[in-house]
Amino acid sequence: MKKRQLRKNKNKFKIISLFFVILLVAFMGMFFLFLGRGSQSQAKSNKTETSITTEHASQNLDKQVIYPTIYITGSGGSVTSVNWLVDRLMPIQNVTAKKSLVMIADITKNYQLKVTGQVSKDNKYPLIEFGTGKGTDSGTVFSKGLQRAVAYLTEHYRVPWINLVGFSSGGTGAIYYMIDTANSSKFPPVNKYASLDGEYNKEVKLQAGETLADVLKRGPLVKTAMYNYIADNYNKVSNKTEMMLLEGDFNTAQQTDNTIPWADSFSIYHLFKENGNDITTTLYPTKMKHGQAPKNPIAVKYIKDFIYGTP
């Protein structure tokens, strides 16, 4: 009797053991099947991401590489003044630099961008004229328009860096643009900046007892909102950007180019000197009033040599 019970118990134990073995095998099979599918799914996902990245990189490599110089108009809004300058810069010897695009960011139509002209394949350093359509002296407005223009360039071309040349209020816009885009990787760095009779302090003249040497060393005594925005943010600008401040010596006694006082055009010198930028100030002789500065052959020669390294 005991032997028979013992056999039954052994048989039950074998059945139970076999059941657990089958269950374990089934569980392991399901686990490896799920793992395989998960790995396969992840591999497909990685492959898709890699494909998208490669496609984007390929599209970027297909774009024409350019190193543009953007010539920024003054408070009038049209590109007439910078067109005078660009025409007088031509031809630029030993450098593949030609006139190309005219870009208007219409400030009356939410900075709607109108682009005319073309960049030829052999034009590595295109000269680009920029205007705002309607006149303004607002650095903020200029900056927003320039951002729209540069975004267009980076969308259509590979742009490792840009140069900026600002005339009059276009100088305000250039500095504001450099400040406003300093922390954005979407915008290429500014390699060189040339200011032609630039405005940075609302045409404020020297005050009683103040000298130009004082302005160059410490900045102006009277500071406008325009100047203060630059003074509060100049250290955002890369200290690798080379700068040249040109100002016309139209009236030596009054220290003005007939519109912009020297104290204004040179008011930002001490800021960027402190920032570590390679920056120079130059008074050039002229018999032409402020509005005609882009036609001055001496000013043109300074800009041509500074931007393109050719006289």
BANURO-729716 format. One line per 8 residues: number of its first residue (from 0); their letters; for each residue x, y, z of C-alpha. Coordinates in Angstrom, 2 decimals. Example, Ala and Ser with C-alpha at 12.3 -4.5 7.8 and 13.67 -1.06 7.14 Angstrom:
2
0> AS> 12.30/-4.50/7.80  13.67/-1.06/7.14
***
This chain:
311
0> MKKRQLRK> 0.00/0.00/0.00  2.79/2.34/1.01  4.76/1.47/-2.12  1.74/2.18/-4.31  1.23/5.61/-2.60  4.90/6.37/-3.02  4.72/5.68/-6.76  1.68/7.98/-7.09
8> NKNKFKII> 3.50/10.77/-5.26  6.54/10.35/-7.54  4.32/10.49/-10.61  2.61/13.69/-9.37  5.99/15.28/-8.72  7.13/14.40/-12.26  3.96/15.90/-13.78  4.28/19.10/-11.75
16> SLFFVILL> 7.97/19.41/-12.62  7.26/18.86/-16.30  4.54/21.53/-16.19  6.93/24.10/-14.72  9.60/23.23/-17.29  7.09/23.72/-20.15  5.95/27.02/-18.60  9.54/28.23/-18.24
24> VAFMGMFF> 10.37/27.33/-21.85  7.27/29.14/-23.11  8.12/32.23/-21.03  11.73/32.32/-22.30  10.52/31.95/-25.88  8.15/34.88/-25.55  10.87/36.99/-23.85  13.41/36.46/-26.65
32> LFLGRGSQ> 10.75/37.03/-29.31  9.81/40.37/-27.71  13.46/41.34/-27.29  14.17/40.55/-30.93  11.22/42.62/-32.12  12.19/45.49/-29.83  15.78/45.48/-31.09  14.55/45.26/-34.65
40> SQAKSNKT> 12.18/48.17/-34.05  14.94/50.23/-32.40  17.29/49.38/-35.27  14.67/50.54/-37.76  14.16/53.74/-35.75  17.91/54.40/-35.61  18.18/53.67/-39.31  15.39/56.18/-40.04
48> ETSITTEH> 16.99/58.86/-37.87  20.37/58.27/-39.49  18.77/58.43/-42.91  17.09/61.78/-42.11  20.31/63.22/-40.68  22.34/62.03/-43.66  19.77/63.43/-46.07  19.84/66.82/-44.29
56> ASQNLDKQ> 23.65/66.87/-44.29  23.66/65.94/-47.96  21.26/68.76/-48.80  23.44/71.18/-46.84  26.57/70.03/-48.66  24.83/70.61/-52.00  24.36/74.32/-51.21  26.70/76.90/-52.67
64> VIYPTIYI> 29.20/78.22/-50.11  29.30/82.01/-49.87  30.93/84.59/-47.59  28.67/87.62/-48.13  29.15/91.24/-47.15  25.85/92.98/-46.41  25.77/96.73/-47.08  23.10/98.27/-44.85
72> TGSGGSVT> 21.37/101.47/-45.91  20.74/104.52/-43.76  17.54/105.96/-42.30  16.06/106.66/-45.75  15.16/102.98/-46.17  15.99/102.60/-49.87  19.23/100.99/-51.05  20.27/104.01/-53.12
80> SVNWLVDR> 23.02/105.10/-50.72  24.64/101.68/-50.38  24.28/101.10/-54.11  26.50/104.16/-54.61  29.05/102.56/-52.30  28.89/99.10/-53.86  29.25/100.49/-57.38  32.37/102.39/-56.35
88> LMPIQNVT> 33.91/99.30/-54.73  33.86/97.49/-58.05  35.93/95.93/-59.47  37.56/94.10/-56.58  40.80/92.64/-57.86  42.09/89.20/-56.90  38.90/88.42/-54.94  35.86/86.59/-56.36
96> AKKSLVMI> 33.49/89.29/-55.12  30.67/90.71/-57.25  27.38/92.55/-56.87  24.57/90.09/-56.34  21.38/90.46/-54.33  19.26/93.41/-53.31  17.20/92.56/-50.21  14.37/94.72/-48.87
104> ADITKNYQ> 12.75/93.70/-45.57  9.63/95.88/-45.81  8.98/97.22/-42.32  5.46/98.29/-43.33  4.55/94.68/-44.17  5.84/92.74/-41.18  9.36/92.55/-42.66  8.18/90.82/-45.83
112> LKVTGQVS> 11.37/90.10/-47.74  11.80/91.04/-51.39  14.93/89.62/-53.02  16.16/90.53/-56.49  19.31/89.58/-58.38  21.35/86.41/-58.15  24.58/84.97/-56.78  26.56/83.44/-59.63
120> KDNKYPLI> 28.48/80.21/-59.04  31.83/81.99/-59.28  30.80/84.70/-56.80  32.26/83.47/-53.51  32.13/86.83/-51.71  28.88/88.43/-52.93  28.10/92.08/-52.19  24.52/92.31/-50.92
128> EFGTGKGT> 22.53/95.53/-50.57  20.00/95.71/-47.73  17.19/98.19/-47.09  14.04/98.53/-44.98  11.74/100.05/-47.60  10.32/102.79/-45.40  12.79/104.99/-43.54  13.71/104.36/-39.89
136> DSGTVFSK> 16.54/105.02/-37.47  15.44/102.28/-35.04  18.14/99.74/-34.29  15.48/97.23/-33.26  13.66/97.56/-36.58  16.87/97.27/-38.59  17.89/94.22/-36.57  14.62/92.37/-37.21
144> GLQRAVAY> 14.87/93.08/-40.93  18.47/91.92/-41.06  17.57/88.72/-39.24  14.97/88.01/-41.92  17.55/88.64/-44.66  20.29/86.50/-43.11  17.80/83.68/-42.44  17.02/83.72/-46.17
152> LTEHYRVP> 20.74/83.46/-47.00  21.32/80.51/-44.66  18.26/78.76/-46.08  19.56/78.96/-49.65  23.34/78.90/-49.16  26.00/77.62/-46.82  27.22/80.72/-44.99  30.19/80.13/-42.65
160> WINLVGFS> 30.36/83.85/-41.76  29.27/87.28/-42.94  30.65/90.82/-43.03  28.52/93.88/-42.29  28.94/97.47/-43.51  26.52/99.93/-41.91  25.95/103.45/-43.23  24.48/106.06/-40.85
168> SGGTGAIY> 21.46/104.49/-39.06  22.42/101.23/-40.75  25.29/101.24/-38.28  22.81/101.24/-35.41  21.07/98.29/-37.05  24.31/96.36/-37.54  25.31/96.63/-33.88  21.80/95.78/-32.67
176> YMIDTANS> 21.77/92.78/-35.01  25.07/91.49/-33.62  23.72/91.83/-30.08  20.32/90.28/-30.84  21.72/87.22/-32.65  24.80/86.66/-30.48  23.39/83.64/-28.65  21.65/82.01/-31.62
184> SKFPPVNK> 23.38/79.23/-33.56  20.97/79.88/-36.46  22.94/82.95/-37.48  26.51/82.84/-38.81  29.19/84.82/-36.95  30.15/88.31/-38.09  33.73/88.32/-39.33  34.20/92.07/-39.94
192> YASLDGEY> 32.13/95.17/-39.33  32.73/98.55/-41.00  30.83/101.64/-39.85  30.50/104.52/-42.33  29.41/107.67/-40.46  27.41/105.41/-38.13  24.83/106.64/-35.63  24.85/105.17/-32.12
200> NKEVKLQA> 23.76/108.01/-29.80  20.97/109.95/-31.59  23.36/112.60/-32.95  24.39/113.83/-29.48  27.21/116.40/-29.66  30.08/116.99/-27.26  28.93/118.64/-24.04  30.55/121.64/-22.35
208> GETLADVL> 34.00/120.64/-21.14  33.83/117.25/-22.89  36.45/116.27/-25.49  36.59/113.61/-28.18  39.43/112.00/-26.20  37.03/111.69/-23.25  34.43/109.98/-25.44  36.99/107.54/-26.84
216> KRGPLVKT> 38.17/106.66/-23.33  34.96/106.61/-21.29  32.03/107.15/-23.65  29.69/110.16/-23.95  28.38/112.19/-21.02  24.86/112.28/-22.45  23.56/108.79/-23.16  20.36/108.14/-25.13
224> AMYNYIAD> 18.22/104.99/-25.12  19.84/104.03/-28.43  23.32/104.17/-26.89  22.25/102.55/-23.61  20.96/99.44/-25.40  24.42/98.96/-26.87  26.18/99.81/-23.59  24.02/97.27/-21.72
232> NYNKVSNK> 24.59/94.46/-24.22  27.87/95.00/-26.10  29.60/92.16/-24.25  27.30/89.68/-26.02  29.07/90.45/-29.30  31.95/88.15/-30.22  35.33/89.74/-29.51  36.59/88.02/-32.66
240> TEMMLLEG> 34.69/90.45/-34.87  37.07/93.05/-36.36  35.66/96.58/-36.40  36.44/99.85/-38.16  34.65/103.13/-37.37  34.89/105.68/-40.18  33.69/109.27/-39.76  33.83/112.18/-42.16
248> DFNTAQQT> 35.80/115.30/-41.26  33.45/117.71/-43.01  33.60/120.43/-40.35  36.65/120.21/-38.10  35.64/123.16/-35.89  32.25/121.62/-35.08  33.57/118.04/-35.18  30.85/116.70/-37.43
256> DNTIPWAD> 30.28/115.14/-40.86  27.50/117.73/-41.19  24.87/115.44/-39.64  26.46/112.91/-37.28  28.85/114.38/-34.68  32.17/112.64/-34.21  31.20/112.15/-30.57  28.28/109.99/-31.76
264> SFSIYHLF> 30.02/107.92/-34.45  32.89/107.12/-32.06  30.74/106.77/-28.93  30.87/102.94/-28.97  34.64/102.71/-29.43  35.46/102.30/-25.72  32.82/99.56/-25.31  34.22/97.25/-27.96
272> KENGNDIT> 37.79/98.10/-27.02  36.95/96.89/-23.53  35.23/93.85/-25.08  38.54/92.83/-26.68  37.59/93.53/-30.29  40.20/94.64/-32.80  38.68/98.10/-33.39  39.98/101.27/-35.04
280> TTLYPTKM> 38.67/104.82/-35.49  39.43/106.89/-38.58  38.55/110.46/-39.54  38.67/110.78/-43.32  38.83/114.15/-45.10  35.71/115.04/-47.09  33.95/117.92/-48.78  30.81/115.82/-49.12
288> KHGQAPKN> 28.01/116.08/-46.58  26.78/113.08/-44.61  24.26/111.87/-47.20  26.94/111.74/-49.88  29.49/109.81/-47.76  29.06/106.54/-49.73  30.36/108.38/-52.80  33.53/109.57/-51.10
296> PIAVKYIK> 36.49/107.81/-52.80  38.61/107.98/-49.63  35.92/106.26/-47.55  35.39/103.69/-50.30  39.13/102.93/-50.31  39.18/102.39/-46.54  36.22/100.00/-46.71  37.59/98.10/-49.69
304> DFIYGTP> 40.93/97.55/-48.01  39.38/96.60/-44.66  36.79/94.14/-46.00  38.61/92.63/-48.96  42.29/93.29/-48.22  42.75/95.07/-51.52  43.18/98.85/-52.13
***
